[in-house]
Amino acid sequence: MSTELLKKVGWTAEGLIEKSRKLVIENEEVRLKFIITKTADVPTYVEHGAADIGIIGKDVIAESGKDIYELLDLGFGKCHLMMAVPKDKKRARLEDYAYTRVATKFPRIAEKFFTNRGMQMEYIKLNGSIELGPIVDLSESIVDIVETGTTLRENNLEEIVSIMDCTARLIANRVSYKLKYRRIDNLVTELEKVLRQG
């Protein structure tokens, strides 16, 4: 979706859409260099200036805590971060889960959410199959991204509270944004036009 959107505003390079194993793809004619990296690393590359801009989900931005500018909500990749528990172990109130274990890829976001509600929790960081946590008694609940809820239903889990809505965002390095303001601002303007056209 990112490459299709950028292509609509003329930001593309040969081989960018193919399933290439190249990590850097360049378009020397228009002075563009695309860095292909793991999702969680995008804010790091942008914060440290290895990339001027990046496209990443709001959840990854919030979890990373990196010092970057968030320029534009691109509107795709809609999902939300939520807390879920096994249906047969559901408690009456959110606060009834205080002092329990939460399995999550997002410990920073989860801790902020629960701390703001005066709840102390134990956070267990996992990188995949978060739903497995309560099933094998590793945790009482999970905090994870959900799009359709199918995986939750198939594993007998139920969402009990929504934490934040997430979509893809355009981000920029703070120094690059100042030094290359005109080029980055033009990109934002062009992307806004494309997004308005649907």
N, C-alpha and C positions, 0 to 999 in steps of 0.2 A: 504493500500500500504506500509506503514512504517513497519508494522509487517511482511509482506511477504518479504520485503527487508532484514530486520534484521535476519529473519529465515534462509535466504540463506547463511549468514555468521556465523550461529550457535548461534545467540543471540535470544533465545526464552525462554518461560516458559509455563508450563501447564496452560491452561485457558486463555491465552493471546488473542487468536483469537476469542474465544466465546464471545457472548454479555453478559458479566458478569457485575455485579454491584459493583464488588470489585474495590477499588481505588488503591491498591498496590498488584502487582502480582510478586511473587519471584521465582527464580530458584537458590536455595541454592548451588546446585552442582557446578555451574560455577560462583557463587557470582554475580548474577544479580538481580536487583530490578526494576520493571517497575512501573512508577507512571502514573496513568490515570487521566488526568486533562483537563479542558477547554482549547481550542486552545490559547486564548489570555493570559493565565496564564503561558504557557510554558517558555517564556523568564525570567519571575520572579523567577520560581523555579530554573532555571539554574543559573541566576545571583547570587542568594543568596546561592547557593551550596546545596540546597535540592535535586537537580539532577545534576549529573556530565555532562550529555549530554542531548540533546533534538532534536526532529525533528519538524520543524515549517516552515511556509511559509515566504518568503522574506518580504512580506507586513507586517506581524505581527512583524518581527524583526525591520523593519524600523520604524513602528509606536510606538513600545514599548520604544525605546531609551535606552534599557538595555545594560549594560557593559558586553558583552559576546564575545566569539570568534565564528566566522562563519567559519566552517571547510570545508564543501563540499556541492556543488550544487548537489542534488539528482535527479534532472531532471523531477520529476513527479509533478502533481498538477499545470500544466502550466496555467497561466492566466495573466492578466495585469490590472494594476490600471489605471483608465482613468477618464476624465471629460465628462459628458454628459448633454445635455439640451433638452427641448421639441423641436421637429422638427419645430413647428410653431413659435418658439421664438428664433430661431438661429440668431446670430449676425455675422457680417462680419469678425471680428478679435477676437482673444482670449482676447486681452487687452480691448475690449468693454464690458467685463464682470466685470471689476474692480468695486469695491465698491458694489458688489452684495452678496447675501447669498448663501452659499454652504452647502448642507446636506451631511454628510459623517460619516463613522465609523473611518476615518483616518484623523483627524484634524491636527496632527503633520506633516504628509507627505504632505497634501494639503497646509498647511501654508508655508512649506519650498518651495514647487513648485511655488506657486504664488508670494511669497516674492522675490524669485530669478528672477522673471520676472517684479519686481517693481509694483506688484498688491496688493492692500489692499483688503481683503475680510472679510466677516463675516462668521464664521464657526458654523454650527449647528450640534452638535454631536448626531447621531442616532445609534441604535444598530441593527435594522432590517428594511427591506423594504425601503431602501434608496430611491428607485425610486418614492416612494410616495411623497417625499418632493416637487418637482415642480408641481406635479399633484394637490396638495391641497394648492398651493401658500405659502408653508413654506419656499421655497428657489427657486432661479432662476436656479440652477444647482445642480448636484451631483458629488461627487468624490467617486468611488466605484470600486470593483473588477468585471471584466467581463471575462467569459470563452468563451461562444458561442455568446453572444449578444441577445439571445432569449428574455430575460426579458426586455431588453431595447426596442426591436422592439414591443413587446406586449403592452408596456406602452407609445408608441409614443415618445421615447427618442432617441437621436442620439449622438454617441460619437464624440467629437470634438477635443480631444487631448489625446494622450497616455502619462501617467506619468511615469510608470515603469513596466518592465516585472517581473513576480514573479514565482518562483518554490519552492518546498520544500528544506530546507537546514538542514544540521547537524550542531548543535551549541554546544558549550562547555563552562562550567564555567572556568574562567581564572585560578584560583588556581588549580582546578582539572586537567586541561590540563597540568600543570607543574608537579604536584605530581603523576599523573597517566598517564604520557606522553606515555609510551610504550604501555599500553593497548588501550588507545584512538587512538594513531597513527596506531596500528595494525588494529583497526576497520576501520579507514579511508582507509587504504591500501586495505583491503578485500572488502569494499564497492566499491571502485574504480574499482577493478577487475570485480565484479558482474555487475556494470553499463556499463563497456566496452563490456561485453559479450552480453548485451542487454537483 
